[in-house]
Amino acid sequence: MRLVLAEDQFLLRDGLTRMLVPHGFEIVAAVASGPELLDALEEHRPDIALADIRMPPTHSDEGLRAVLEARRRYPGQPALLLSQYVERVYARELLADGAGGVGYLLKDRVFDGDQFVGALRRVAAGGTVMDPDVVARMMEHGAPDRMLTRLTDREREVLRGMAEGRSNAGIAAAMVITEKSVANYIASILAKLDLPPSRDGNRRVRAVLAYLDHA
């Protein structure tokens, strides 16, 4: 799998390269700034981009801006963004185009190699991966209490799993329930939140997060 890596800290960039190559990733470019990232994405059109959000020259959101511009030019370009901070606006902007193939993880998740590689593969395949801490922040500060109180505790747990990009099977395994029970919970959640049912997992995640962030 061809990957463009954008990280301005040399040690982390080198460490990520050493981690990913044995898992079958080909690092076609490793860059250290937002402009370099955009150039690399345009030149290589990789299977996935892995980028820090805050990069030179201003260390604000150059990585995010480069990814969003690349996705504007090449719709659906998969990208997983890394950050040290939980920023709801970053998640919202990543999800805004509705194309899927995006992820937002805190850098702490990098230290769980199997989970991290799995997230990269899921995003490269067109899925959506959101850090649990980001989802928790959005759920705390997004939808009005009167809407979330429509949900039972179990439905809220399922909703959190949906927002993290988990499949029905993944939610079922985490909650130790059947997939049929998960499907029933999801149908109830969508009905209570006035969201139309959908078999498109990415659309489901985007709809839930958009509702939580904008309602």
Secondary structure as UniProt FT lines:
FT   STRAND          2..6
FT   HELIX           10..20
FT   HELIX           21..23
FT   STRAND          26..31
FT   HELIX           34..44
FT   STRAND          48..52
FT   TURN            56..59
FT   HELIX           62..73
FT   TURN            75..76
FT   STRAND          79..83
FT   HELIX           88..95
FT   TURN            96..97
FT   STRAND          102..106
FT   HELIX           107..111
FT   HELIX           113..124
FT   TURN            125..126
FT   STRAND          128..130
FT   HELIX           132..141
FT   HELIX           145..148
FT   TURN            149..150
FT   HELIX           153..163
FT   TURN            164..165
FT   HELIX           168..175
FT   HELIX           179..192
FT   TURN            193..194
FT   HELIX           201..214
//
